[in-house]
Amino acid sequence: MNYLKNYHLSDEQIKKIEDAIKEHHVNIDIFKYDPEKIVAILNLFLSIGVTNLYNIIITNPSLFCDTVSSIENRMNQYENKDELARRLNEDARNLNLIGLL
C-alpha cells in the first residue's frame, strides 16, 4: 500500500489504516490489489478540496468497497462542494452528509 505515500501518508499511518481495515472487517485486497480504484476515490475527495484523507480512510474504510461512480454521484448530490469539503476536513464523520458513513 505504498501508493498511499503519494498522499503524504506516513508508514505509521498506513499501518494504522491496515489495522482499521481489519477492525472494520473490510477486505484488505481492495487496498492491496486495486490501487487504481483507491486512488480514483481519493482523487475525488481531493478534487473538491478534502485534505484529511487519512481521517476519511480511518473513519470508514468500507467506503472504498463502493464504486467510484457511486461515490461521485453522492458527492454531486451535495450542491455546495466547498461547504462539503470544509465539513469533511473538520470531521470525517461528516461523511454521513453524503451517505458514506
C-alpha positions in Angstrom: 0.0 0.0 0.0 3.0 2.2 -0.6 1.0 4.2 -3.2 -0.7 5.9 -0.2 2.6 7.7 0.4 1.8 9.8 -2.7 -0.9 11.3 -0.5 1.6 12.3 2.2 0.7 9.4 4.5 3.5 8.0 6.6 4.4 4.4 7.2 2.8 4.6 10.6 -0.4 6.0 9.2 -0.5 3.2 6.6 -0.1 0.7 9.3 -3.0 2.3 11.2 -5.1 2.2 8.0 -4.3 -1.6 7.7 -5.5 -2.0 11.3 -8.7 0.0 10.7 -9.4 -2.1 7.6 -9.2 -5.3 9.7 -11.2 -3.7 12.6 -14.0 -2.8 10.2 -13.9 -6.2 8.5 -13.1 -4.8 5.1 -11.4 -6.9 2.6 -7.8 -5.6 2.5 -7.4 -6.9 -1.0 -9.2 -3.9 -2.3 -6.4 -1.7 -1.0 -3.6 -4.0 -1.9 -4.7 -5.2 -5.4 -6.8 -2.4 -6.7 -4.8 0.7 -6.1 -6.3 2.4 -9.2 -9.7 2.4 -7.6 -8.5 3.7 -4.2 -6.5 6.4 -6.0 -9.6 7.4 -8.0 -11.7 7.7 -4.9 -9.0 9.6 -3.0 -8.7 12.0 -6.0 -12.5 12.6 -5.9 -12.1 13.8 -2.4 -9.1 15.9 -3.3 -10.9 17.4 -6.3 -13.5 19.1 -4.0 -10.9 20.2 -1.5 -10.8 17.5 1.1 -7.3 17.3 2.6 -7.7 14.9 5.6 -7.6 11.8 3.5 -6.1 9.8 6.4 -9.1 10.5 8.6 -11.5 9.7 5.8 -9.9 6.3 5.3 -9.7 5.5 9.0 -13.3 6.6 9.7 -14.8 4.4 7.0 -12.5 2.2 5.1 -15.5 0.3 3.7 -16.5 3.3 1.5 -13.7 2.1 -0.8 -15.7 -1.0 -1.5 -18.2 1.2 -3.3 -17.8 2.2 -6.9 -16.1 5.4 -7.9 -19.2 6.5 -9.8 -21.5 5.8 -6.8 -19.3 8.0 -4.6 -19.1 10.7 -7.2 -22.9 10.7 -7.6 -23.3 11.0 -3.8 -20.8 13.9 -3.8 -22.7 15.6 -6.7 -25.9 15.5 -4.7 -24.4 17.9 -2.2 -24.7 21.1 -4.0 -22.1 23.2 -2.2 -18.8 21.4 -2.7 -16.8 24.0 -0.7 -19.1 23.5 2.3 -18.9 19.7 1.9 -15.1 19.8 1.8 -14.9 22.2 4.8 -17.2 19.9 6.8 -15.3 16.7 5.8 -12.0 18.4 6.7 -13.4 19.4 10.0 -14.6 15.9 10.9 -14.5 12.8 8.7 -17.7 11.6 10.4 -19.5 14.2 8.3 -19.3 11.5 5.6 -22.9 10.9 6.8 -23.9 14.1 4.9 -23.4 12.1 1.6 -24.5 8.7 2.9 -21.0 7.3 3.2 -20.9 6.6 7.0 
